[in-house]
Amino acid sequence: MESKTNFIKQQLAEKGIYDYTEEDIKFLKIEMIDAMHYGKKDKYEAFEDAFYIWKRRRRNERDKV
């Protein structure tokens, strides 16, 4: 079974996103775990939820500058 980190990197690559940091990976991993634990979702649904939150967070940080 692949690690969550590799899974996240693969999913980001499929979306054409390569400009991320290890902090971004850590954030996505935590959000995925929350979605899988509390939302009873599989890893693909959990990634989509985490990705949405991460994308919105990045956009908000960029807009602050």
C-alpha positions as MATLAB code, in Angstrom:
seq = 'MESKTNFIKQQLAEKGIYDYTEEDIKFLKIEMIDAMHYGKKDKYEAFEDAFYIWKRRRRNERDKV';
ca = [
       0.000    0.000    0.000;
       1.340    3.390   -0.951;
       2.004    6.036    1.651;
      -0.325    8.996    2.036;
       2.506   11.330    1.019;
       3.078    9.523   -2.270;
      -0.663    9.363   -2.886;
      -1.002   13.115   -2.316;
       1.946   13.895   -4.613;
       0.458   11.650   -7.301;
      -2.954   13.321   -7.027;
      -1.400   16.789   -7.216;
       0.581   15.734  -10.301;
      -2.608   14.481  -11.943;
      -4.078   17.936  -11.379;
      -0.962   19.527  -12.894;
       0.235   21.063   -9.626;
       3.956   20.843   -8.943;
       4.612   24.015   -6.912;
       3.956   22.778   -3.393;
       5.993   22.596   -0.218;
       6.380   19.894    2.387;
       4.163   22.058    4.598;
       1.445   21.826    1.925;
       1.794   18.027    1.872;
       1.548   17.935    5.668;
      -1.573   20.137    5.595;
      -3.224   17.941    2.938;
      -2.351   14.791    4.877;
      -3.936   16.121    8.086;
      -7.065   17.261    6.243;
      -7.316   13.872    4.529;
      -7.039   12.027    7.822;
      -9.776   14.235    9.290;
     -12.052   13.632    6.306;
     -11.437    9.880    6.406;
     -11.954    9.661   10.147;
     -14.873   12.030   10.691;
     -16.494   11.867    7.274;
     -16.010    8.127    6.754;
     -14.734    8.777    3.222;
     -12.325    6.814    1.061;
      -8.927    8.298    0.249;
     -10.035    9.765   -3.086;
     -13.002   11.621   -1.591;
     -10.865   12.665    1.356;
      -8.210   14.043   -1.000;
     -10.799   16.055   -2.939;
     -12.097   17.583    0.305;
      -8.562   18.349    1.510;
      -7.573   19.732   -1.896;
     -10.538   22.107   -1.917;
      -9.638   23.426    1.540;
      -5.942   23.728    0.614;
      -6.688   25.539   -2.644;
      -8.985   28.010   -0.894;
      -6.356   28.571    1.819;
      -3.628   29.241   -0.782;
      -5.884   31.666   -2.634;
      -6.657   33.540    0.601;
      -2.966   33.784    1.479;
      -2.126   35.043   -2.011;
      -4.904   37.652   -1.876;
      -3.597   39.041    1.444;
      -0.316   40.080   -0.207;
];
